[in-house]
């Protein structure tokens, strides 16, 4: 029987393997950054580790517009985790400028 934690561990292991193969792989860095930012947001922790991964991801020219919108969104969530709502909303706006239909940013702006 699989538990929810088993799936998270499998995903983290896959990300670690991907980054071992290509430490600059933007999509893997984005997913790892997302995980760390959201864990920090949910637990009231410092999102800096996730932000560092997002910064590395942003350097990958292979990322498409949707992934770049995700980057901006998760940067906004890092700011929200810090209690910096004005900067969070600016980042959500960045996400929407990149992809006007990016629902997570639309929803986050309503919160």
Secondary structure, DSSP 8 states (H G I E B T S, - for coil): ---HHHHHHHHHHHHHHHHHH-TT-HHHHHHHHHHHHHHHHHHT---HHHHHHHHHHHT-TT--HHHHHHHHHHHHHHHHHHT-HHHHHHHHHHHHHH-TT-HHHHHHHH-
